[in-house]
Amino acid sequence: MRTTNGAKTWTDTGADLPARTHWDLTVGADGSLLAITPGGDGVAADVLARLLVSRDGGRHFTTAREYGPLVGSVSVAPGYAWLFGRDDGSAGEPDHVLVTTDAVTWTRFPLAP
């Protein structure tokens, strides 16, 4: 659903989001919509962190980044989205976080052990 008048009225965008749980949504620095969602086939070891992006007002979403396996937390804040990961690809505690404001440029921050 989309509103352009402060939530007074809503219209269905007909978004083609996958039939999965979607966690958080924010507007990126370039006006794109960023949605964090789990990806993979649903088997715990195969669940990936996924960032979906829409550049057409929410009508279509594509996978901007799939990262995993899903560890720690993935989320968004106004204008930012982030994915936690491990350099060795295991499902242990994350050792870094990737942050984006537009689903194009990513900044990597190492986490203290």
Salt bridges, closest charged atoms under 4 A:
ASP30 OD2 - ARG55 NH1 2.75
ASP56 OD2 - HIS60 ND1 2.55
GLU66 OE2 - ARG50 NH2 2.27
ASP87 OD1 - HIS96 ND1 3.56
ASP87 OD1 - ARG108 NH2 2.71
ASP88 OD2 - ARG86 NH2 2.92
ASP95 OD1 - HIS96 ND1 2.66
